[in-house]
Amino acid sequence: MFSLMSGTFLHGHKLSLRTILAALLLLADAVKGMSASQFSRQVGIQYKTAFVLMHKIRASLLVENSQTLLDGDVQIDGAYFDTKERKPNEHKAAREQATRVKAAREATQEALAAQDGENPE
């Protein structure tokens, strides 16, 4: 059987074409992106459905973008790009450091206890 979604990333999806097009419009219009919960409320679908649909749309954009190179004059309007790299998680590094210090203290205490056991005074 043939449908408009045959052979696309949405093949076999039970949502109506109208709902999918509304979802695409919302995602294209969201400059800084959109959470799946907000997306589900605006489209009127369940959270799980919104989550899967968003990931399918994003995955299809990555596939298409990796195969197509732009040339000539390219104009982009209404986009948000952040070129800053995220800082490393300082709390995670501090927790790891505290774990290493604790392990070193325990090893030192065990070594001292073993040494005291060998040399009873």
C-alpha positions in Angstrom: 0.0 0.0 0.0 1.3 3.5 -0.9 0.9 6.6 1.3 2.6 10.0 1.5 4.8 8.7 4.2 6.0 5.5 2.4 9.7 5.3 2.2 10.2 8.2 4.7 11.4 8.2 8.3 7.7 8.4 9.3 6.6 5.2 7.5 4.4 3.2 9.8 3.7 6.1 12.2 0.1 6.3 13.3 -0.2 10.1 13.6 -2.1 12.0 11.0 -0.2 13.9 8.4 -1.8 17.1 9.7 -0.4 16.4 13.2 3.1 15.6 11.8 3.1 18.8 9.7 2.1 20.8 12.7 4.9 19.2 14.7 7.4 20.0 12.0 6.3 23.6 11.9 6.6 23.9 15.7 10.1 22.5 15.8 11.2 24.7 12.9 9.8 27.7 14.6 11.4 27.1 18.0 14.7 29.0 17.8 16.3 27.5 20.9 14.7 24.1 20.6 11.8 22.7 22.6 11.3 20.1 25.3 9.3 17.0 24.6 6.8 17.8 27.3 6.2 21.3 25.9 6.0 19.8 22.4 3.4 17.2 23.6 1.2 19.8 25.1 1.3 22.1 22.1 0.6 19.3 19.6 -1.8 17.5 21.8 -0.1 14.1 21.9 1.3 11.9 24.7 4.8 12.6 26.0 6.2 9.3 24.7 4.9 9.9 21.3 6.3 13.5 21.2 9.7 12.2 22.4 9.9 9.5 19.7 8.6 11.9 17.0 11.2 14.6 18.0 14.0 12.1 17.8 12.9 10.8 14.4 12.8 14.3 13.1 16.2 15.2 14.5 17.7 12.0 13.2 16.4 12.6 9.7 17.8 16.1 9.7 21.3 14.8 10.7 21.2 12.2 7.9 20.1 14.8 5.3 22.6 17.4 6.5 25.5 15.0 6.4 24.9 14.1 2.8 24.3 17.6 1.4 26.9 20.3 1.1 25.9 23.9 0.7 27.7 26.2 -1.8 27.4 29.7 -3.1 25.7 32.4 -1.0 23.9 30.8 2.0 21.5 32.9 4.1 20.3 31.8 7.5 17.6 33.7 9.3 16.2 33.2 12.9 18.7 30.6 14.1 20.5 30.3 17.4 24.0 28.9 17.3 26.2 28.6 20.4 29.8 28.1 19.7 31.0 28.0 23.3 32.1 24.7 24.7 30.5 23.6 27.9 32.6 23.8 31.1 33.5 20.4 32.6 31.3 19.4 35.5 33.3 20.8 38.5 31.1 18.9 41.0 31.9 15.6 39.4 35.6 16.3 39.4 35.4 17.3 43.1 33.5 14.1 44.0 36.1 12.0 42.1 38.9 13.8 43.9 37.2 13.2 47.3 36.9 9.5 46.4 40.6 9.3 45.5 41.6 11.1 48.8 39.3 8.8 50.8 40.8 5.7 49.2 44.3 7.0 49.8 43.6 7.7 53.5 42.1 4.2 53.9 45.1 2.6 52.2 47.4 4.6 54.5 45.5 3.6 57.6 45.6 -0.1 56.6 49.3 0.1 55.9 49.9 1.7 59.3 47.7 -0.9 61.0 49.6 -3.7 59.3 52.9 -2.1 60.3 51.8 -1.7 63.9 50.8 -5.4 63.9 54.3 -6.4 62.8 56.1 -4.3 65.4 54.3 -4.7 68.7 55.8 -2.4 71.3 
